[in-house]
Amino acid sequence: MNKRRNLLKGEEQQAELNKIILEFLSADPAIANPSYYCYQYNPIFHAIDNLEEKQLSSASMVMDVMQSLGLTQVIKFHNTDFRTFINNTDNQWLPFDFIWNDANGFDGIPFKELFDLLNPNSGIMVVHDMLTSEIGQKEISNIKQAQATTMFNDFEFFSILEPHKFFQTSAILIRKTSCKPKLCPNGITPEVEQDFKRFLETRANLRLDDV
């Protein structure tokens, strides 16, 4: 693909484009969506911990491990509590694609406050210790009530038990669904074809005229 720099014309161009599309769909990973690969995704993982649990937590060693693995460019550590972090969150980081609350339940942070930080297009939140604590069970009842009344189309969730542990023996996973996903195209539509062209022009150095 990278060696095809020639300018294609008319029917030959369309035939060549169709061939490239089939090659792209057959390559690994199979049936990849070109629209997904047209955009750069540069995620940053925000780790928030006030390092109070020195005996039970390995958080104080995280950054040394990340540095040894060469991952410091994609991880930002915040030595603070979650409430302080939320109150001082820079808007350029929002919305979050994934939130993992490793505290016991919501730890005093209202569900809706965390939920509002999630990406409306399938952002995911995981929260520990919800099924097996009194506070957690109350929170789950409130979440179900919200879903049954005012937030029916905004999220879906399921719960799991972790009986192999002494602490944090359950979790819930919430997926935000406020943004309705696009319907899958039926075959290679003109819109999908344009995405292929954009992908090829930006990533494979292939120049294509409009056909």
N, C-alpha and C positions, 0 to 999 in steps of 0.2 A: 504494500500500500504506500509506504513512504517513498518509493521510487517512481510513483506515477505522478509526474509533474506536468504532463502534457495537457494542453487545452483541448477538450473534447467538444465536438459539434453535433447538433441535430440528433438523428436517430442513433448514431454511433455513441453519442454521449449518454443517451437514455439507456441503451443496451449495456454500456459499461457501468453506469450507475446501478442498474438492476443486478448486475453480476457482483458488484462490490457489496450491495446490500445483502445478498444471499451469503456471501463470504463472511460478512460481519455477523449475521444471525447464526451462522454455523460455527463460528469461532468460540473459543473459551473465554468468558462464560457464554453459554449458548443463549440465543434470543435476547441479547442485551438491548436495552432501550437506549438509542443514541442520545435522546434528550437528557438522560441522566449523566452522560459522560461529557456533555458540552460545557458544563459549568464546573469551575473549581470549587471543591469543598475543603475548607481548611478549619477543621474543628479544634476547639480548645477545651480541654478537660479542666474544670474548676474543682479543686479539692478544698473543702472547708473543714477545719478541725482546730479547736482551741488547745489540743494536746493535754487536756486535763487527765485523761485515763492513761497514765504512763505505764501502769502495771499490766493492764488488759489489752492495750492497743499497740499496734506496731506503726501507727501513723507518723511518729517522729522519724522513722527510717525511710519513709516513702520517697522523699526527694533525693536522698543519696542513691537509692535503687534506680529511680528514674534517670538520674544523671549517668549512672553506669550503663544504662540501656540506651542512652542517647535520645530520651523522650522529653527532655525539658522544654523543647520548643512547642510542644502540644499540651503541656500541663502547667497550670497556674495554681500555686498553693496559697491559701488564705488562712493565716494563723489567727482565727477569730471564731466566734460562735455564729450559728446560722442566722439568727435574728439580726445581728450587726451586719452580716454580709448582705442580706436581703435589703436592709435599709440603705445600704451604700452601693447597691449594684449599678454598674455603669450600663446605661441603656444600649450601648453598642453590643453588649453581650446577649441581649434578649432578641427573640425568645430562646429558651433552652430546648434542645432536641431530647435531652434525657436528664432526669433528676433522680438521684438515688439518695433517699433519706435513710442513713444508717443508724439513726437514733432509735429510741424506743417509741414507736408510734410517730405521731406528728411532732412530738416534743414541744408542744406549746405553739407551734406554727399552724394557723388555721388552714384547713384543706384548700379553701378557695384562694388563699393568698399564694400558695405554692402552685396551684392549678393555673393561675393567671400568668405564671412565668413560663409555662410550657408552650411549645410551638403548636398552634392550632391544627397544623397538618400532621397529625399522628405523633405528636410529642408523647413521650413515655415517662411515667413516674413510678418508682418502686419504693415502698415504705415498709420497714420492718415492724414486727411485733404488733400486728393488728388483730389477729384472731385470738391470741392467747393472753390478752390483757384486758382488764375491765375498761380502761380508757379506749383501747383500740376497738373493742366491740361497739362501744358507743359511737365512735367516729364512723365505723362501717355503717351503722344504722343511719347516721346523718347523711352519709354519701348516697346510700340507697334511696333515702327519702328525696334527696335532691335530684337524683336521676329519674325518679318516678314522677316528679312534679315539674320543676323549672329547668332541668338540665338534661332532658331525655336524649337529645341529639348531640350533646357535648362531649360525652366520654363513654367508654366501656371499661370494665375491670373484672379481674378474677383474683381469687385468693388461693394461697398455697400454705400447707403446714410443713414445718421443718423439725420433725420430732427427734432427729438425730443430734440436736443441740440442747444445751442447758439454757442459753439465752437467745433472745430474738428468734423464737421458734416458729415464726410465721411471717408472711409477707403478702402484700397486695400489689398488683400491677395495674396501673391505670393508663389507658391510651386516649389521648385527647382527639376528639373527632369533630370539633367545631367547624373545621374546613372540610367540606364535602370533597372526596377524591374525584379526580377526573375519570370518566369512563374510558375503558381500554379501547383503542381504535380497532376497527374491524378491517384488518389487513393493512397494507402499506398505503395509507391515505396521503393526499398532497401535503398535509401538515407533517406527517412522519417523514416523508421524503425530504422536506426542507430541513428537518432536524438532522437527517443523515448528511445532507450537503454541508450544513454548518459544522457538524462533527468532523467530516473529512477535510474541510478547508482549514479548520483550526488545529487539528491534531495530526493529520496525515500529509499536510502540505500538498494536497491535491486541489487544483484550481478547477472550478466548475462554473459554466455559464448557466443561466436559467433555461430550463427545458419546458 
